[in-house]
Every structure is written in structure tokens, then in C-alpha cells.
């Protein structure tokens, strides 16, 4: 073993040992007698936006931001949704809000395609440590989707206690990237909590957008996609597949930290073989010396290290938005703990949640929606289609045989998306979009969103 390899291995061992000790401290510190509470809150003058901190556990403070819909029918007659950003460690209140679906863009101009036009939208900076959410000590960070779900349940209960008018409104969970993995797990658990009488909310279903549901299936299909799109030759394809298969091998052996490490190594191979293709849109490349768009650091942002100095979203969230909200503690920097969030989730990162999706289809009446931008690499469409075929749901055969319907733009007649649906399961192929379809093809994504919450594709 070379000295470089040895030092790298020792570093990984040291990080894991530190995490193990802190997780043990988190488990043994306990929260007996602790009562979750809203510790601070605010709203705009019209009462159409509300935000708050919820102390979910000792040393654990989660931030949410709720927008009431602009729809002329009024929020009382419209659905509401929870948006979960990816990473893990990206900010829903930042990226999801100002980059994707919120009412204002990065320049604080009105967004015509905001999802608030049709539904009330709840953003949560999740897992704790993302965005404005923070912990007093890293030992309070979460380490898997189970712990993430527990925290989200506490926050949602607090939201409903503050805004009980939403209890009877149709509720959907939308998650992008790793947010889709977290959202699937959270929604399945929320369904059971409702049945137990532990929370009251009218849960309709969940949507997974370019989501990290089966990490190995995604990683194994990078090579073929890049080959078919002229981004690598046979030699490049073979190099990527060798690395991807080592990732698969680690996952098959239950070596989850090793799987995450090998996944990272596969990304490096892809970058070298493609001249730095953009993992979030394969028609773009990362050019040295050129600034990356803010969005590119939102999901899986750990791929690209570097300073956030000059990042327009960072400046917005730590400047004007912080001032508007008025409840952010002085010692809290938006995004300041995001890297640690991912580090603490590394062992869980490559674990699939196909079984969770399967359970929702087999054991609940929830709507289960998948949507995928065709130009994404990190959570590519082929990998998504592959994990769908691993479902043991009895309706899979009927879904496979269902008609795949096209939708065209009214302006020029060009096809913008396809959908295939059977019973409560729906799959949307979004053309022209990459990892974040609401960013890349906002009008198409908005039309898809309306179809989902109106349950138009059955």
C-alpha cells in the first residue's frame, strides 16, 4: 500500500471512529423529559408567509418556511406540499425556494412558474445542519434516514400546531435527489403515524424527482449513458464500468462506507474521461476558472469542493433574507454545517430504499410518483427505470403494459414530456431537463406539478 493510500485509509478510519463516538454520545445523552417546541417564529405583514425554528431534540434546531398559495380558490381549497432538497445537506429554504419553485428567484424577481401558484408550499431545511437548521454540537446530527424521519415528524407536528388549517388539505411530499430518498422514507412512516392517531394530516402521496432511490442502479448506468451520448469511447466506458462494479461489489457485501468511497472514485473516473461533464446536465461541462451556477452545489454538492465566496445564493441567504426573517441566531451561517451533514450520512448514503417504495404501493393507498429529467447523469433516467423493475408490487406488469402518453407545448407543438401510469403509480419523463427539472424547464415542470396534485393521469 502506498503512503498516499495508507494516509487516506487512516483518515477515513479516523473520521469513522469520530462519528461512531459522537453517535454513541448522541444515543446515550438521551432526550428524556425534553419537549419539542417552536422556539422562535415570524411572518410577513400579510400573513401569507410563516417561518419558525423548532427545537426537535436537545441541541437540535430545525427551520421551516411556509408559503400560502396564491391560487384564486384560496389555500382553504387547495393542496399543500412539503419540498425536500437533496445532498444530504442542501437547503430547501434556499435552493428549493429561490432556485427552483419558490415565488422569487435569486434576484428577488417574481417567478412565473412558482409552484405556490397552485399549492401552498412548505420548505424545511433538512436534515438538521442544512441551511438555517443547526445543531449546538455535531453529535446531534443524524446518521440515517430513520433519524431524519423522526426529526421531520416533529417539525411537521409543529407546523400543524401553528397552522391547523392545513390538517384537512390534501398533502403531498416532493423530494429532489437525496430529498426523494428521504421523502419516500418519511412519507411511508407518516402514513403509519396517521393510522396510529399520532398526527392528523390528509396525506395523498409522494413524488420522487431524479431521486437517489437505488444508488447502485444509478452508478452502474453512468457508463452506458455517457457512451451513448458520445461523451466517452469504449476505453472510457470500460474504465467507468470497472469502478462502478467495485461500488456494486461493496454494496452487495454490506460495506456501505466503502461503497460511498468507491462511488466517489467512480465520479473521478467520469470527470477524467469526459473532460469534466456536468453531472447534473450532460450537455454542459465544468470549465476550470469559470464560476459554477449556484444550483450545481445544491444536490451532491460535495462533489465539487471550493469556497462559496461570491455565490449569489449564499450572499442572498446570509444577507437580505436573513434580515427579513429576523430570527436567525447571530452565530448561525446559512449552509455552515452542510458538509458535516453529508459526512454523518456517509454510511447510509448508498443504501437503497426500493423496499420503502414497494411497501407504499403494496400496503397503502398513497399515490407514488416518479419524475426524471432526461439530461441528468447523477440520478439518470435509465438507473431509475431499472430500479422500478425491481419492485415486487403486483401492479408492475400492468404498469409496464400501460400506454405511454406524450404531452406537447401549446406554443410550438414540441413534445415536452411523457407519462405512464397504472393505478396509483406514475412515471414522468421530462424532456430537456437535467437533475433539477424545475430549474431547467420550469414551465414544463410546473405543468407536470399541476397534473400530479390534480391527479390527472390515471
C-alpha positions in Angstrom: 0.0 0.0 0.0 1.4 3.4 -1.0 1.9 6.1 1.6 -0.9 8.1 -0.1 -3.3 5.2 0.1 -2.3 4.5 3.7 -2.8 8.1 4.8 -6.2 8.1 3.0 -7.2 4.9 4.8 -6.1 6.3 8.1 -8.1 9.5 7.5 -11.3 7.6 6.7 -10.7 5.4 9.8 -10.3 8.5 12.0 -13.4 10.1 10.6 -15.5 7.0 11.1 -14.1 6.5 14.6 -15.0 10.1 15.5 -18.5 9.6 14.1 -19.0 6.4 16.0 -18.0 8.0 19.2 -20.3 11.0 18.6 -23.2 8.9 17.6 -22.8 6.8 20.7 -22.8 10.1 22.7 -25.9 11.2 20.9 -27.7 7.9 21.8 -26.6 7.8 25.4 -27.3 11.5 26.1 -31.0 10.9 25.7 -33.9 13.3 25.5 -35.9 12.1 28.4 -38.1 14.9 29.6 -37.4 17.1 26.6 -40.5 18.6 25.0 -40.1 19.8 21.3 -41.2 23.4 20.9 -41.3 26.3 18.5 -38.5 28.5 19.9 -38.9 31.5 17.6 -41.1 32.4 14.7 -42.1 35.2 12.3 -44.3 36.0 9.4 -44.8 38.6 6.7 -47.2 41.5 7.1 -49.9 39.8 5.0 -49.7 36.6 6.9 -49.1 34.6 3.7 -45.6 33.5 4.7 -44.7 32.0 8.1 -41.4 30.7 9.3 -40.1 29.3 12.6 -37.4 27.3 14.4 -38.5 24.1 16.0 -36.3 22.6 18.8 -36.9 18.9 17.9 -34.3 17.4 20.2 -31.7 18.7 22.7 -29.2 20.8 20.8 -31.2 20.4 17.6 -32.9 23.4 15.9 -34.7 23.0 12.6 -36.0 25.8 10.4 -39.1 25.8 8.2 -40.7 28.4 5.8 -44.4 28.1 4.8 -45.9 29.9 1.8 -49.7 30.1 1.4 -50.8 29.6 -2.1 -51.7 32.4 -4.5 -54.4 30.4 -6.2 -57.6 32.4 -6.5 -59.6 29.5 -4.9 -57.7 30.2 -1.7 -55.5 28.0 0.4 -58.6 26.5 2.1 -59.4 24.8 -1.2 -56.0 23.8 -2.5 -53.4 21.2 -1.7 -50.2 21.8 0.1 -46.8 20.2 -0.3 -43.6 19.6 1.5 -40.4 20.2 -0.5 -37.2 18.3 0.5 -33.9 19.2 -1.1 -31.1 16.7 -1.6 -27.5 16.5 -0.6 -27.9 15.4 2.1 -27.1 18.8 3.4 -28.7 21.1 0.8 -31.2 23.8 1.9 -34.8 23.5 0.8 -35.4 27.1 2.1 -32.5 28.3 -0.1 -32.1 26.1 -3.2 -35.6 24.7 -3.5 -37.1 28.1 -2.8 -35.0 30.6 -4.7 -33.5 28.4 -7.4 -36.5 26.1 -8.2 -40.1 26.5 -7.2 -40.5 29.5 -4.7 -42.2 32.7 -5.5 -39.0 34.7 -6.0 -35.8 34.0 -7.9 -32.2 34.8 -6.9 -32.6 38.4 -8.0 -35.9 38.6 -5.9 -37.9 38.9 -9.1 -41.3 37.1 -9.2 -41.1 33.6 -10.7 -44.0 32.9 -13.1 -43.6 29.2 -12.7 -43.6 29.1 -8.9 -45.5 26.1 -7.5 -47.0 28.5 -5.0 -49.4 29.5 -7.8 -51.2 26.2 -7.4 -50.4 24.9 -3.9 -49.2 26.1 -0.5 -45.5 25.1 -0.1 -43.6 24.1 3.0 -39.8 24.2 2.9 -37.8 22.6 5.6 -34.0 22.9 5.9 -33.5 19.1 6.4 -31.6 17.1 7.7 -30.7 19.3 10.7 -27.5 21.2 9.8 -28.8 22.1 6.4 -29.4 25.8 5.5 -30.6 27.7 8.6 -31.1 24.5 10.6 -28.3 23.8 13.0 -27.0 21.8 16.0 -25.2 23.0 19.0 -22.9 20.0 18.8 -22.2 17.7 15.8 -23.1 14.7 18.0 -26.7 15.8 17.4 -26.5 15.4 13.6 -28.5 12.5 12.1 -26.8 9.4 10.6 -29.5 7.7 8.6 -33.0 8.2 7.1 -34.6 6.7 10.2 -33.3 9.6 12.3 -34.1 12.1 9.6 -37.7 10.9 9.5 -38.0 11.2 13.3 -37.0 14.9 13.1 -39.3 15.6 10.2 -42.2 14.2 12.1 -41.6 16.6 15.0 -41.3 19.6 12.6 -44.5 18.7 10.7 -46.4 18.3 14.0 -45.1 21.8 15.0 -46.2 23.3 11.6 -49.7 21.8 12.0 -49.9 23.1 15.6 -49.1 26.6 14.3 -51.2 26.3 11.2 -54.0 23.8 11.9 -56.0 24.9 8.9 -53.8 22.6 6.8 -54.8 19.4 8.6 -57.6 18.8 6.2 -56.0 19.9 3.0 -54.5 17.3 0.6 -50.8 16.9 1.4 -48.0 15.7 -0.9 -44.3 15.2 -0.2 -42.0 16.2 -3.1 -38.3 15.4 -2.9 -35.4 16.0 -5.4 -32.3 13.9 -5.5 -31.5 12.7 -2.0 -34.6 14.5 -1.0 -36.5 11.8 -2.9 -34.9 9.1 -0.8 -35.7 11.0 2.4 -39.2 11.8 1.2 -40.1 8.2 0.4 -39.0 7.0 3.8 -40.7 9.9 5.6 -44.0 9.6 3.8 -44.2 5.8 4.4 -43.7 6.4 8.1 -46.0 9.4 8.2 -48.8 7.1 6.8 -48.4 4.8 9.7 -48.3 7.6 12.2 -51.6 8.9 10.9 -53.2 5.5 11.3 -51.9 5.3 14.9 -53.5 8.7 15.6 -50.2 10.4 16.3 -50.7 13.1 13.7 -53.5 14.5 11.7 -52.9 15.4 8.1 -54.6 14.4 4.8 -51.7 12.6 3.2 -52.1 11.9 -0.5 -48.8 10.6 -1.7 -45.1 11.4 -2.6 -43.2 12.3 -5.7 -39.5 11.5 -6.3 -37.7 13.8 -8.7 -34.4 12.5 -10.1 -34.0 10.7 -6.9 -31.3 8.6 -5.2 -33.6 5.6 -4.5 -31.2 2.9 -5.7 -27.7 4.4 -5.7 -26.1 1.3 -7.3 -28.5 1.3 -10.2 -27.8 4.9 -10.9 -24.0 4.4 -10.7 -24.0 1.4 -13.0 -25.8 3.2 -15.7 -23.5 6.2 -15.9 -21.1 4.5 -18.3 -23.8 3.4 -20.8 -25.4 6.8 -20.9 -22.1 8.6 -21.4 -21.2 6.1 -24.2 -24.5 6.5 -26.0 -24.2 10.3 -25.8 -20.7 10.4 -27.3 -19.0 11.5 -24.1 -16.7 8.5 -23.7 -15.3 5.9 -26.1 -15.1 2.2 -25.4 -12.0 2.6 -23.3 -13.6 5.3 -21.2 -16.8 3.2 -20.8 -14.8 0.2 -19.6 -12.9 2.3 -17.0 -16.2 3.8 -15.7 -17.8 0.4 -15.5 -14.9 -1.2 -13.7 -15.1 1.4 -11.0 -18.9 1.2 -10.8 -18.8 -2.6 -10.4 -16.4 -2.2 -7.5 -19.1 0.1 -6.0 -21.7 -2.5 -6.6 -19.5 -5.2 -5.0 -19.0 -3.2 -1.8 -22.8 -2.6 -1.6 -23.6 -6.2 -2.2 -21.2 -7.1 0.7 -22.9 -4.6 3.0 -19.7 -2.5 3.1 -21.6 0.8 2.9 -18.8 3.2 3.7 -16.6 1.5 1.2 -19.5 1.8 -1.3 -19.6 5.5 -0.8 -15.9 5.8 -1.2 -15.9 3.7 -4.4 -18.8 5.8 -5.7 -16.7 8.9 -5.2 -13.9 7.2 -7.1 -16.2 6.4 -10.0 -17.2 10.1 -10.2 -13.5 11.0 -10.5 -13.2 8.5 -13.4 -16.2 10.0 -15.1 -14.7 13.5 -14.7 -11.4 12.5 -16.1 -12.8 10.5 -19.0 -15.4 13.2 -20.1 -13.3 16.4 -19.7 -15.5 17.2 -16.6 -19.0 16.7 -17.9 -21.7 18.2 -15.7 -23.2 15.5 -13.5 -26.5 17.5 -13.4 -26.8 18.1 -17.1 -24.8 16.1 -19.6 -24.9 18.9 -22.3 -22.8 21.1 -20.1 -19.2 20.9 -18.8 -17.4 22.3 -15.8 -14.8 24.6 -17.1 -11.9 25.5 -14.8 -11.8 29.2 -13.9 -15.5 29.7 -14.6 -17.9 30.1 -11.7 -20.4 27.3 -11.3 -24.1 28.2 -11.1 -25.4 28.2 -7.6 -27.7 25.3 -8.4 -24.8 23.0 -9.1 -23.8 23.0 -5.4 -27.3 22.1 -4.2 -27.5 18.4 -4.6 -24.5 16.2 -4.1 -22.6 19.4 -3.7 -19.7 17.6 -2.0 -18.6 16.5 -5.5 -17.0 19.9 -6.0 -15.1 21.5 -3.2 -14.3 25.1 -3.0 -15.2 28.4 -1.5 -18.8 29.7 -1.7 -17.4 33.3 -1.8 -19.3 35.2 -4.4 -22.1 32.6 -4.6 -25.3 34.7 -5.2 -27.5 32.3 -3.1 -25.1 32.3 -0.2 -25.0 36.1 -0.3 -28.7 36.3 -0.5 -29.4 33.9 2.3 -26.8 35.4 4.6 -27.8 38.9 3.7 -31.2 40.2 2.7 -33.2 37.0 3.6 -31.6 36.6 6.9 -32.5 40.2 7.7 -36.1 39.7 6.5 -36.6 36.6 8.7 -35.3 38.2 11.8 -35.0 35.1 13.9 -31.7 33.6 12.7 -29.2 33.4 15.6 -26.1 35.6 15.2 -23.8 32.6 15.3 -25.6 30.7 12.6 -24.4 30.9 9.0 -26.7 29.6 6.3 -25.1 26.4 5.0 -22.4 26.5 7.6 -22.9 22.9 8.7 -23.9 21.3 5.4 -20.6 19.5 4.8 -20.9 17.9 8.2 -24.4 16.7 7.4 -23.2 14.7 4.5 -20.2 13.3 6.4 -22.5 11.9 9.1 -24.8 10.3 6.5 -22.0 8.6 4.5 -22.6 5.1 5.8 -26.3 5.3 4.9 -25.8 7.2 1.7 -25.5 4.2 -0.7 -28.3 2.2 0.9 -31.4 1.8 -1.4 -35.0 2.4 -0.4 -36.7 0.4 -3.1 -38.4 -1.6 -0.4 -39.9 1.5 1.0 -41.4 2.5 -2.3 -42.6 -1.1 -2.8 -44.2 -1.1 0.6 -46.1 2.1 -0.2 -47.5 0.6 -3.3 -48.4 -2.7 -1.7 -49.6 -1.7 1.7 -51.1 1.8 1.4 -53.4 3.8 -0.8 -50.8 6.5 -1.4 -50.0 7.9 -4.8 -46.4 7.1 -5.8 -44.9 9.4 -8.4 -41.5 9.3 -10.2 -40.3 12.0 -12.5 -37.0 12.2 -14.3 -35.1 14.8 -16.4 -33.6 13.2 -19.4 -30.2 15.0 -19.2 -29.3 14.1 -15.7 -26.3 11.9 -15.1 -26.1 11.6 -11.3 -29.6 10.2 -10.9 -30.1 9.2 -14.5 -33.3 8.0 -16.1 -32.0 4.6 -17.1 -31.0 3.9 -13.5 -34.4 5.0 -12.3 -36.2 2.8 -14.8 -34.0 -0.1 -13.7 -34.9 0.1 -10.0 -38.6 0.5 -10.9 -38.4 -3.0 -12.5 -37.1 -4.4 -9.1 -40.5 -3.6 -7.5 -42.4 -6.7 -6.3 -45.7 -4.7 -6.4 -48.4 -6.8 -8.1 -49.3 -4.0 -10.5 -45.9 -3.7 -12.1 -46.9 -5.8 -15.1 -49.9 -3.7 -15.8 -47.8 -0.6 -15.4 -45.3 -1.9 -17.9 -48.1 -2.6 -20.4 -49.8 0.8 -19.9 -49.9 3.4 -22.7 -47.1 5.9 -22.6 -48.7 9.3 -23.3 -47.0 12.3 -24.8 -47.6 15.9 -23.9 -46.8 18.8 -26.2 -46.3 22.5 -25.7 -49.2 24.7 -26.7 -46.7 27.3 -28.1 -44.9 25.2 -30.7 -46.3 21.7 -30.6 -43.0 20.2 -29.4 -43.1 17.2 -27.1 -42.2 18.2 -23.6 -42.8 15.1 -21.5 -44.3 11.6 -21.4 -46.2 9.8 -18.7 -47.0 6.2 -18.0 -49.5 5.5 -15.2 -51.2 2.5 -13.7 -53.4 2.7 -10.6 -51.5 4.9 -8.1 -48.1 4.7 -9.7 -47.0 7.3 -12.3 -43.7 7.9 -14.1 -43.0 11.2 -15.9 -40.2 11.6 -18.4 -39.3 15.3 -18.6 -37.6 16.2 -21.8 -34.9 18.9 -21.9 -34.4 18.8 -18.2 -31.4 17.7 -16.1 -31.2 16.9 -12.4 -33.4 19.8 -11.4 -36.3 19.9 -13.9 -37.9 22.9 -12.2 -34.7 24.9 -12.9 -34.0 23.7 -16.4 -37.6 23.5 -17.9 -39.7 25.5 -15.4 -42.8 25.7 -17.5 -42.9 22.0 -18.2 -42.1 21.1 -14.6 -45.0 23.4 -13.4 -47.4 21.7 -15.8 -46.3 18.3 -14.6 -46.7 19.5 -11.0 -50.3 20.6 -11.6 -51.1 17.2 -13.2 -49.7 15.5 -10.2 -51.6 17.4 -7.5 -54.8 17.3 -9.6 -54.4 13.6 -10.1 -55.0 14.0 -13.8 -53.0 11.0 -15.0 -54.8 7.8 -14.0 
